[in-house]
């Protein structure tokens, strides 16, 4: 429960993304709006009986707690049960009139996406700074995705059809990787049934995941489908890059019957870019043979790139993954926040959460990631520590997630 000392600090600091001041004579739908916005972000509190400037006007409404609870039940979908507390006996702390109590109505981050029900209409709200406003369609889609009630990867891609999928890669995947029979080349109904059953297609067309994984030219429909790669001569971005390349194409490689690479996918293209723009060192083995040691372990680079293409937020359109090679580091920048409550500390322990489950499953079928979700601690962290004694950076920076691999001494 909040104390008066804490409440005084809050009132002095003013409203923010987690605090709203309101008189207690507001309408129930106005209170619902603020609580919905807080619940749809990271939680927050409404202080009833406090003016916009932080001064205390006090509680005037009879049976305020019952009124608050009814508002949360009648005006919010799904309903919210808030924490309710009244702060009293503070006249000795602050020079205000006695009996001006303040009610604190607080809600945690919701497990569901909440809406306000008013005038026979559902309205969603999000908290942006000190205001509660309606989200854009893109923001609302991302909110549902974050709560796990919506999978962006299964959305149909406008204009894309089965003809835009690479049949060679599809046959490679089902026959060689999954080791199952496929329809004849001219059996379009059979192919559509197979792709529907595996969520590569839906009734309205090819899914986002299907196009990213197996599309002939994913960037024709999805501006966010590639990797922008650049190699710089120094420690900062520079117009005079040694090489710039837009890596394009499906995520999956094309393999032959023996599993040998025939045509690179995005991951192989990224690994090759890092390889040709970083150095190697020579090391003598016991039999006096020289062995070339790459500056960055390919397995580490591979894991970082795989995580980026699998877990990025594909609702952030026209924003590619960034691959930067510098004189002292390699950075892989993935658009979007970490999904489903994951933090960088939890990633280091192997905590798993998939934003794009179908993409993850298919890439795992190809052997791109471990079944136990331990790629970050076992491959990236341990791999860099064993290679050059450095600890890789895992950084969440607003709407970006950065993996930073250091070159070492």
TILO-424545 format. One line per 3 residues: their letters; for each residue x, y, z of N, C-alpha, C. Coordinates in steps of 0.2 Angstrom, whole numbers. Each point is the difference from the previous one (the first is absolute). Example, Ala and Ser with C-alpha at 12.3 -4.5 7.8 and 13.67 -1.06 7.14 Angstrom:
REM residues 2
AS> 66,-28,39,-4,6,0,4,6,0 ~ -2,5,-4,4,6,1,-4,5,3
***
This chain:
REM residues 409
XXX> 4,-6,0,-4,6,0,4,6,0 ~ -2,5,-4,4,6,0,0,4,6 ~ 5,4,2,0,4,6,-1,7,-2
XXX> -1,4,5,-1,7,-1,6,4,-2 ~ 6,-3,2,6,3,-2,1,-1,-7 ~ -1,-7,-2,0,-1,-8,-5,4,-4
XXX> -6,0,3,-5,4,-4,2,7,-1 ~ 3,3,5,3,7,-1,5,1,-5 ~ 4,-5,0,5,0,-6,-3,-1,-7
XXX> -5,-4,0,-4,-1,-6,-3,6,-2 ~ -3,4,4,-4,6,-1,5,5,-3 ~ 6,1,4,4,5,-2,3,-2,-7
XXX> 1,-6,-2,3,-2,-7,-5,1,-5 ~ -6,0,1,-5,1,-5,-2,-7,-3 ~ -5,1,-5,-2,-6,-4,5,-3,-4
XXX> 0,-7,-2,5,-3,-4,-3,-6,-3 ~ 4,-4,-3,-3,-6,-4,-3,-5,5 ~ 1,1,7,-3,-5,5,-4,4,5
XXX> -2,6,-1,-3,4,5,-5,5,-3 ~ -6,0,2,-5,5,-2,-4,3,6 ~ -1,6,0,-4,4,5,-7,1,-2
XXX> -5,-1,4,-7,1,-2,-3,3,6 ~ -5,4,-1,-5,1,6,-5,-6,0 ~ -3,-1,6,-4,-6,1,-7,1,-3
XXX> -1,6,-3,-7,1,-3,0,-2,-8 ~ 5,-3,-2,0,-2,-7,-5,-5,-2 ~ -2,-1,-6,-4,-5,-3,3,-7,1
XXX> -4,-5,0,3,-7,1,4,-2,-7 ~ -3,2,-5,4,-1,-7,7,3,0 ~ 0,6,3,7,3,0,5,-3,4
XXX> -2,-3,6,4,-4,4,2,-6,-4 ~ -5,-3,-3,2,-7,-4,5,2,-5 ~ -1,5,-3,5,2,-6,7,0,3
XXX> 1,3,6,7,1,3,3,-7,2 ~ -5,-4,3,3,-7,3,1,-5,-6 ~ -4,1,-6,1,-4,-5,7,1,-3
XXX> 1,7,-1,7,2,-3,6,-2,4 ~ -1,0,7,6,-2,4,0,-8,0 ~ -5,-4,0,0,-7,-1,3,-2,-6
XXX> -1,4,-6,2,-2,-6,8,2,-1 ~ 3,4,5,7,1,-1,3,-4,6 ~ 3,3,5,3,-4,5,-3,1,7
XXX> -6,2,0,-4,1,6,1,8,3 ~ -4,1,5,1,7,2,-6,2,5 ~ 0,6,2,-5,2,6,-3,6,-2
XXX> -7,1,2,-4,6,0,-1,2,7 ~ 2,6,1,-1,3,7,-6,5,0 ~ -5,-3,3,-7,4,0,0,5,6
XXX> -1,6,-1,0,5,5,6,4,-1 ~ 3,0,-6,6,4,-1,-1,4,-7 ~ 2,7,1,-1,4,-6,5,-1,-5
XXX> 0,3,-6,5,-1,-5,6,3,2 ~ 0,5,4,7,3,2,3,-4,6 ~ -3,-5,2,2,-4,6,-3,2,7
XXX> -4,5,0,-3,2,6,-5,-4,2 ~ -1,-1,7,-5,-5,2,-7,4,1 ~ -5,-3,-3,-7,3,0,-4,-5,5
XXX> 2,-6,0,-3,-5,5,-6,-4,-3 ~ -2,-5,3,-5,-4,-2,-7,3,2 ~ -5,0,-4,-6,3,1,-6,-5,-1
XXX> 1,-5,-4,-5,-5,-2,-1,-5,5 ~ -6,-1,2,-2,-6,5,1,-6,-3 ~ 2,-5,4,1,-7,-3,4,-1,-6
XXX> 6,4,1,4,0,-6,3,-6,-2 ~ 2,-4,5,3,-7,-2,-5,-4,-4 ~ -6,0,2,-5,-4,-4,-1,3,-7
XXX> 0,6,0,-1,3,-7,6,-1,-4 ~ 6,-1,2,6,-1,-4,-1,-8,-2 ~ -1,-4,5,-1,-7,-2,-5,-1,-6
XXX> -6,3,1,-5,-1,-5,2,3,-7 ~ 4,5,0,2,3,-6,5,-5,-3 ~ 4,-3,4,5,-5,-3,-3,-6,-3
XXX> -6,-2,3,-4,-5,-2,-4,1,-6 ~ -4,6,0,-5,2,-5,3,3,-6 ~ 6,3,1,3,5,-6,6,-3,-3
XXX> 3,-6,2,6,-2,-2,-1,-7,-2 ~ 3,-2,-6,-1,-7,-3,7,-2,-2 ~ 2,-6,3,-2,-4,5,0,4,7
XXX> -4,-1,4,0,4,6,7,0,4 ~ 1,5,4,6,1,4,-2,0,7 ~ 4,-3,5,-1,1,7,6,4,2
XXX> -1,6,1,6,5,2,1,-1,8 ~ 6,2,1,2,1,7,-3,7,3 ~ -3,0,5,-3,7,2,2,1,8
XXX> 3,6,1,2,2,6,-2,7,1 ~ -1,2,7,-1,7,1,5,3,5 ~ 3,5,-2,6,3,5,-3,5,4
XXX> 1,0,7,-3,4,5,5,3,4 ~ -2,5,4,4,2,6,7,3,-2 ~ 0,4,-5,6,3,-2,0,8,1
XXX> -4,3,4,0,7,1,6,2,3 ~ 3,-5,4,6,2,4,6,0,-5 ~ 0,-3,-6,5,0,-5,0,6,-4
XXX> -6,1,-2,-1,6,-5,-5,5,2 ~ 1,6,-2,-5,5,3,-6,0,-4 ~ -4,-5,1,-7,0,-3,-5,-1,5
XXX> -6,1,-2,-6,-1,5,-1,-7,2 ~ -1,-2,6,-2,-7,2,-6,-2,-4 ~ 0,-7,0,-6,-3,-3,0,0,-8
XXX> 6,2,-3,0,0,-7,4,-6,-2 ~ -4,-6,0,3,-6,-2,2,-1,-7 ~ 4,-4,-2,2,-2,-7,-1,-7,-1
XXX> -3,-2,-5,-1,-7,-2,5,-2,-6 ~ 3,-6,1,5,-2,-5,-3,-6,-3 ~ -1,0,-6,-3,-6,-4,6,-2,-5
XXX> 2,-6,1,6,-2,-4,-1,-7,-3 ~ 3,-1,-6,-1,-6,-4,7,-2,-2 ~ 1,-7,-1,6,-2,-3,0,0,-7
XXX> 5,-2,-3,0,-2,-7,-4,-6,-2 ~ -5,1,-4,-5,-5,-2,3,-6,-3 ~ -3,-6,1,2,-5,-4,-4,-1,-6
XXX> -6,4,0,-4,1,-7,0,7,-2 ~ -2,1,-6,-1,7,-3,-7,2,3 ~ 0,6,3,-7,2,3,-2,6,-4
XXX> -7,0,0,-3,6,-4,-6,3,5 ~ -1,6,-2,-6,3,4,-6,-1,-4 ~ -6,-2,4,-6,-1,-3,-5,6,2
XXX> -1,4,-5,-4,6,1,-4,2,-6 ~ -7,1,1,-4,2,-5,0,-6,-6 ~ -1,-6,3,0,-6,-4,6,-1,-5
XXX> 6,3,2,6,0,-4,6,-2,4 ~ 4,-5,-3,6,-1,3,5,5,-3 ~ 4,3,5,6,4,-2,6,-2,4
XXX> 5,0,-4,7,-2,3,4,6,2 ~ 4,0,5,4,6,2,7,-3,2 ~ 5,5,-2,7,-2,2,2,6,4
XXX> 5,0,4,3,5,4,6,3,-4 ~ 1,6,-2,5,3,-3,2,6,4 ~ 6,-1,3,2,6,5,-5,1,5
XXX> -3,6,0,-5,3,5,-7,-1,-3 ~ -1,-3,-6,-7,0,-2,-2,-7,-2 ~ -6,-1,0,-3,-6,-2,-4,1,-6
XXX> 2,-4,-6,-3,1,-6,-2,-6,-4 ~ -4,0,-5,-1,-6,-4,6,-2,-4 ~ 2,-6,-1,6,-2,-4,-2,0,-7
XXX> 5,0,-4,-1,-1,-7,-1,-7,-2 ~ -2,-2,-5,-1,-7,-2,6,-4,1 ~ 6,3,-2,6,-4,1,2,-1,7
XXX> -1,5,4,1,0,7,-4,-5,4 ~ -7,0,-2,-4,-5,3,2,-7,-2 ~ 2,-1,-7,2,-7,-2,6,-2,4
XXX> 4,4,1,6,-2,4,-1,-1,8 ~ -5,4,2,-2,-1,7,-3,-7,1 ~ -5,-2,-5,-3,-7,0,6,-5,0
XXX> 5,1,-5,5,-5,-1,4,0,7 ~ 2,5,3,4,0,6,-4,-4,6 ~ -7,0,0,-3,-4,5,-2,-7,-2
XXX> 3,-2,-6,-1,-7,-2,-7,-1,-3 ~ -4,5,-1,-7,-2,-3,0,1,-7 ~ 5,2,-3,0,1,-8,7,-2,-2
XXX> 1,-3,-6,6,-2,-3,1,3,-7 ~ 4,5,0,1,4,-6,2,-4,-6 ~ 4,-5,2,3,-4,-5,-5,-4,-4
XXX> -6,-1,2,-5,-4,-3,-5,5,-4 ~ 1,6,0,-4,5,-4,2,-2,-8 ~ -6,1,-4,2,-1,-7,3,6,-3
XXX> 4,-1,-4,4,6,-4,-4,2,-6 ~ -2,6,0,-4,3,-5,3,-1,-7 ~ -3,-3,-5,2,-1,-6,5,-6,-2
XXX> 2,-4,6,4,-6,-1,-4,-6,-1 ~ 2,-4,-5,-3,-7,-1,5,-5,0 ~ -3,-6,-1,4,-6,0,6,0,-5
XXX> -2,4,-5,5,1,-6,6,4,3 ~ 0,3,5,5,4,3,5,-3,5 ~ -2,-7,1,4,-4,4,5,-4,-5
XXX> 6,-1,3,5,-4,-4,-1,-8,1 ~ -3,-3,-5,-2,-7,0,6,-4,2 ~ 6,2,-3,6,-4,2,2,-1,7
XXX> -1,6,3,1,0,8,-5,-3,3 ~ -6,0,-2,-6,-3,4,2,-8,-1 ~ 1,-2,-6,1,-8,-1,6,-2,4
XXX> 6,5,0,6,-2,4,-2,-1,8 ~ -4,5,2,-2,0,7,-4,-6,2 ~ -6,-2,-4,-4,-5,2,3,-7,-1
XXX> 4,-1,-6,3,-6,-2,6,-2,4 ~ 5,5,0,6,-1,3,1,1,7 ~ -3,6,2,0,2,7,-5,-4,5
XXX> -6,0,-2,-5,-3,4,-1,-7,-2 ~ 3,-2,-6,-1,-7,-2,-7,-3,-1 ~ -4,4,-4,-7,-2,-1,-1,1,-8
XXX> -6,-4,-2,-2,0,-7,-3,7,-1 ~ 1,2,-7,-4,6,-2,-4,-1,-6 ~ -5,4,-1,-4,-1,-6,5,1,-7
XXX> -3,-3,-5,3,1,-7,0,8,-2 ~ 5,1,-4,1,7,-2,-6,4,-2 ~ -4,-4,-4,-6,3,-3,-6,-1,4
XXX> 0,-2,6,-5,-1,5,-1,6,4 ~ -3,5,-3,0,7,4,-5,-1,6 ~ -5,-4,0,-5,-1,5,4,-3,6
XXX> 4,-5,-2,4,-4,5,5,5,4 ~ 3,4,-4,5,4,3,-3,6,4 ~ -6,2,-2,-4,5,4,-2,-3,7
XXX> -2,-6,0,-2,-4,6,6,-1,4 ~ 6,-2,-2,6,0,4,2,6,3 ~ 0,6,-4,2,6,3,-5,3,4
XXX> -7,-1,-1,-5,2,5,2,-4,7 ~ 1,-6,0,1,-4,6,6,2,4 ~ 5,2,-4,6,2,4,0,8,1
XXX> -5,4,-1,-1,7,1,5,4,-4 ~ 2,-3,-6,4,4,-5,-5,4,-4 ~ -6,-2,0,-5,3,-4,-6,0,5
XXX> -5,5,-1,-6,0,3,-5,2,-6 ~ -7,0,2,-5,0,-6,1,7,-4 ~ 3,5,3,1,6,-3,6,1,-4
XXX> 5,-5,0,6,0,-3,6,-2,4 ~ 6,2,-2,6,-2,3,1,4,7 ~ 2,-4,5,1,4,6,7,3,0
XXX> 0,5,5,7,4,0,5,-5,1 ~ -1,-5,5,6,-5,1,1,-4,-6 ~ -5,-2,-3,1,-4,-6,5,4,-6
XXX> -2,6,-1,4,4,-4,7,1,2 ~ 1,2,6,7,1,3,4,-6,-1 ~ -3,-6,2,4,-6,0,1,-3,-8
XXX> -5,0,-4,0,-3,-6,-1,4,-6 ~ -1,7,0,-1,4,-5,5,0,-5 ~ -2,1,-7,4,1,-5,4,7,1
XXX> -4,5,2,3,7,1,-4,3,5 ~ 1,-2,6,-4,3,6,0,8,0 ~ 5,3,-2,0,7,0,-5,4,-5
XXX> -2,-4,-4,-5,3,-5,-6,2,4 ~ -2,-4,5,-6,1,4,2,3,7 ~ 5,-2,2,2,2,7,6,4,0
XXX> 0,7,2,6,4,0,4,-2,6 ~ -2,-3,5,4,-2,6,3,-7,-1 ~ 0,-3,-5,2,-7,-1,8,-1,0
XXX> 4,5,0,7,-1,-2,5,2,6 ~ 6,0,-2,5,2,5,4,6,-4 ~ 1,5,3,5,6,-2,6,-1,3
XXX> 5,-2,-4,7,-1,3,5,5,-3 ~ 4,2,5,6,5,-2,6,-2,4 ~ 6,1,-3,6,-1,4,4,7,-1
XXX> 1,3,6,3,6,1,8,-1,2 ~ 4,5,-2,7,0,1,2,1,8 ~ -4,4,3,1,2,7,-5,-3,5
XXX> 0,4,6,-5,-2,5,-7,3,0 ~ -1,4,-6,-6,4,0,-3,-1,-8 ~ -6,1,-1,-3,0,-6,3,6,-4
XXX> 2,-2,-7,3,4,-4,-3,0,-7 ~ 0,5,-4,-3,0,-7,5,-4,-4 ~ 7,0,2,5,-4,-4,0,-7,3
XXX> -5,-3,-1,0,-7,3,4,-5,-5 ~ 3,-5,3,4,-4,-5,-5,-4,-4 ~ -6,-2,2,-5,-4,-4,-7,2,3
XXX> -4,1,-4,-7,0,2,-4,-5,-5 ~ -5,-4,4,-3,-5,-4,-7,0,3 ~ -5,-1,-5,-7,-1,3,-1,-8,-2
XXX> -1,-3,6,0,-8,0,-8,-1,-1 ~ -1,-4,-6,-7,-1,-1,-1,-7,-2 ~ -7,-2,1,-1,-7,-2,-4,-4,6
XXX> -2,-6,-1,-3,-4,5,5,-1,6 ~ -3,-2,6,4,-2,5,3,-6,-1 ~ -3,-5,-3,2,-7,0,5,-1,-6
XXX> 5,-4,1,5,-2,-5,-4,-5,-5 ~ 3,-1,-6,-1,-5,-4,5,-5,0 ~ -1,-6,2,4,-6,1,0,-5,-5
XXX> 5,-4,-1,-1,-6,-4,-2,-6,4 ~ 0,-6,-3,-2,-6,4,5,-2,5 ~ 6,2,0,5,-1,5,0,5,5
XXX> -4,5,0,0,6,4,5,5,-1 ~ 3,0,-6,5,5,-2,-3,6,-2 ~ 3,6,1,-3,6,-2,0,1,-8
XXX> -6,2,-3,0,1,-7,-1,8,-1 ~ -5,3,4,-1,7,0,-1,2,7 ~ 3,6,1,0,2,7,-7,4,2
XXX> -2,-1,6,-5,4,3,3,6,3 ~ -4,4,4,2,6,3,5,-1,5 ~ 0,-6,4,5,-1,5,7,-1,-3
XXX> 0,-4,-5,7,-2,-3,3,7,-3 ~ -5,4,-3,3,6,-3,3,5,5 ~ -3,0,6,2,4,5,7,-3,3
XXX> 0,-6,1,7,-3,2,5,1,-5 ~ -1,0,-6,5,1,-5,2,7,0 ~ -5,5,1,2,7,0,5,1,6
XXX> -1,-3,6,4,1,6,7,-3,-2 ~ 0,-6,-3,6,-3,-1,5,4,-5 ~ -3,3,-5,4,3,-5,2,7,2
XXX> -3,3,6,2,6,2,3,0,7 ~ 2,-5,2,4,-1,7,6,-4,-2 ~ 5,1,5,6,-4,-1,1,-7,3
XXX> 6,-3,-1,1,-6,3,7,0,3 ~ 1,-4,4,7,-1,3,3,-7,-1 ~ 6,0,0,3,-7,-1,2,-3,7
XXX> -1,-6,0,2,-4,7,4,-6,-2 ~ 5,-2,3,4,-6,-1,-3,-5,4 ~ -2,-6,-3,-2,-6,3,6,-4,2
XXX> -1,-6,4,6,-4,3,4,-2,-6 ~ -3,-2,-5,4,-3,-6,3,6,-4 ~ 0,6,2,3,6,-3,-4,2,-6
XXX> -6,-2,-1,-4,2,-6,-3,7,3 ~ -1,4,-5,-3,6,2,-8,0,-1 ~ -3,3,4,-8,-1,0,-2,8,0
XXX> -5,1,-4,-3,7,0,-6,0,5 ~ 1,5,4,-6,1,5,-3,7,-2 ~ -7,-1,-1,-4,6,-2,0,5,6
XXX> -1,7,-2,0,5,6,-6,-1,4 ~ -6,-3,-3,-6,-1,3,-2,-7,-1 ~ -2,-4,5,-2,-7,-1,-6,-1,-5
XXX> 0,-3,-5,-5,-1,-5,-7,-2,4 ~ 1,-5,5,-6,-2,4,-3,5,4 ~ 4,5,2,-3,5,4,-4,5,-5
XXX> 4,2,-5,-4,4,-5,-6,-3,-2 ~ 0,-6,-2,-6,-4,-3,-5,1,5 ~ 1,-2,7,-5,0,5,-3,7,1
XXX> 4,6,0,-3,6,0,-4,2,-6 ~ 2,-2,-6,-4,2,-6,-7,-4,0 ~ 1,-6,2,-6,-5,0,-5,3,5
XXX> 2,2,6,-4,3,5,-4,7,-2 ~ 4,4,-4,-3,6,-3,-5,-2,-5 ~ 1,-4,-5,-5,-1,-5,-6,-4,3
XXX> 1,-4,5,-6,-4,3,-4,5,5 ~ 3,4,4,-3,3,5,-2,7,-1 ~ 2,3,-5,-1,7,-1,-8,2,-1
XXX> -2,6,1,-7,2,0,-1,2,-8 ~ -4,-5,-3,-1,1,-7,-6,5,-1 ~ -3,3,5,-5,5,-1,3,7,0
XXX> 7,0,1,3,6,-1,2,0,-8 ~ -4,3,-4,1,0,-7,6,5,-2 ~ 3,-2,-6,5,4,-4,6,1,5
XXX> 1,-5,4,6,1,5,4,-7,0 ~ 5,0,-4,4,-6,0,4,-2,6 ~ 2,-6,1,5,-1,5,7,3,-2
XXX> 4,3,4,6,3,-1,6,-5,2 ~ 5,-1,-5,6,-3,2,6,5,-2 ~ 3,1,6,6,5,-1,6,-3,2
XXX> 5,0,-4,7,-2,2,4,6,1 ~ 3,1,6,5,5,1,7,-2,2 ~ 4,4,1,7,-2,1,1,-4,7
XXX> -5,2,5,1,-3,6,-6,-5,2 ~ -5,0,-4,-6,-4,2,-4,-2,-6 ~ -5,-5,1,-5,-1,-5,-7,1,4
XXX> -5,3,-3,-6,2,3,-6,-3,-5 ~ -4,-4,3,-6,-2,-3,-6,3,3 ~ -4,5,-3,-5,4,3,-7,-3,-3
XXX> -4,-2,4,-7,-3,-1,-5,5,1 ~ -4,2,-4,-6,5,1,-5,-4,5 ~ -2,4,5,-5,-2,5,2,-1,7
XXX> -4,1,4,1,-2,7,1,-8,1 ~ 3,-2,6,0,-7,1,-7,-2,2 ~ -2,-6,-2,-7,-3,0,-2,-3,7
XXX> -6,1,2,-3,-4,5,4,0,6 ~ 2,6,3,3,0,6,7,-2,1 ~ 3,-1,-6,7,-2,0,4,6,2
XXX> 6,-1,4,5,5,1,6,-3,-2 ~ 5,5,0,7,-2,-2,3,-5,5 ~ -2,1,6,3,-4,6,-3,-7,-1
XXX> -7,0,-2,-3,-7,-1,3,-4,-6 ~ 1,4,-5,3,-3,-6,7,-4,2 ~ 4,3,4,6,-3,2,0,-6,3
XXX> -6,-1,3,-1,-6,4,-4,-6,-4 ~ -2,2,-6,-3,-4,-5,-8,0,0 ~ -3,5,3,-7,1,0,-2,1,-7
XXX> -6,-4,-2,-2,0,-7,-7,3,0 ~ -1,4,-6,-7,2,-2,1,2,-7 ~ -5,-2,-4,0,0,-7,-5,5,-2
XXX> 2,5,-4,-5,5,-3,-3,-3,-6 ~ 4,-4,-4,-1,-2,-6,1,-8,0 ~ -5,-4,3,1,-7,1,1,-4,-6
XXX> -4,2,-6,1,-4,-6,7,1,-3 ~ 2,6,0,7,1,-3,5,-4,5 ~ -1,1,6,5,-4,5,0,-7,-2
XXX> -6,-3,-1,-1,-8,0,4,-2,-7 ~ -2,4,-5,3,-2,-7,8,1,0 ~ 2,5,3,8,1,1,3,-5,4
XXX> -4,-2,5,3,-5,5,0,-7,-4 ~ -5,-1,-5,0,-6,-4,7,0,-4 ~ 2,5,-2,6,1,-4,6,-1,4
XXX> 0,0,7,5,-1,4,4,7,2 ~ -4,6,-1,3,6,1,0,2,8 ~ -4,-3,4,0,1,7,-2,-6,4
XXX> 2,0,6,0,-5,5,-8,-1,2 ~ -2,-6,1,-7,-1,2,-1,2,7 ~ 5,1,4,-1,2,7,1,8,1
XXX> 1,3,-5,0,8,0,6,2,4 ~ 5,-3,0,6,2,4,6,3,-5 ~ -2,2,-6,5,3,-4,3,6,2
XXX> -3,5,4,3,6,2,6,-2,6 ~ -2,-4,5,5,-1,5,5,-5,-3 ~ -2,-5,-3,5,-6,-2,4,2,-6
XXX> -3,4,-5,4,1,-6,3,8,-1 ~ -4,4,2,2,7,-1,4,2,6 ~ -2,0,6,4,2,6,6,-5,1
XXX> -1,-6,1,5,-5,1,5,0,-6 ~ -3,1,-6,5,0,-6,4,5,0 ~ -2,7,2,5,5,0,4,0,6
XXX> -2,-2,5,5,-1,6,5,-5,-2 ~ -1,-5,-3,5,-5,-1,5,2,-6 ~ -3,4,-5,4,2,-5,5,6,1
XXX> -3,5,4,5,6,1,-1,3,7 ~ -4,-4,4,-1,3,7,-4,6,1 ~ -4,2,-5,-5,5,1,-7,-2,1
XXX> -3,5,3,-7,-2,2,-5,4,-5 ~ -4,-4,-5,-4,4,-5,-5,4,4 ~ -1,6,-4,-5,4,3,-7,-2,-3
XXX> -5,0,4,-7,-1,-1,-4,6,2 ~ -2,4,-4,-3,7,2,-6,1,-3 ~ -5,2,4,-7,2,-3,0,8,0
XXX> 0,3,-6,0,7,-1,-6,2,-3 ~ -5,2,4,-7,3,-2,-3,-6,-5 ~ 0,1,-6,-4,-4,-5,5,-5,-4
XXX> 6,-1,3,5,-4,-3,4,-4,5 ~ 2,-6,-2,4,-5,4,6,-1,-3 ~ 6,1,4,6,0,-3,5,-5,3
XXX> 3,-4,-5,5,-5,3,6,3,-3 ~ 5,1,5,6,3,-1,6,-5,1 ~ 4,-2,-5,5,-5,1,7,4,-1
XXX> 4,0,5,6,4,1,6,-4,-3 ~ 5,4,-3,5,-3,-3,6,-3,4 ~ 0,3,6,5,-2,5,6,3,-1
X> 5,-1,5,7,3,-1,4,-2,-6
***
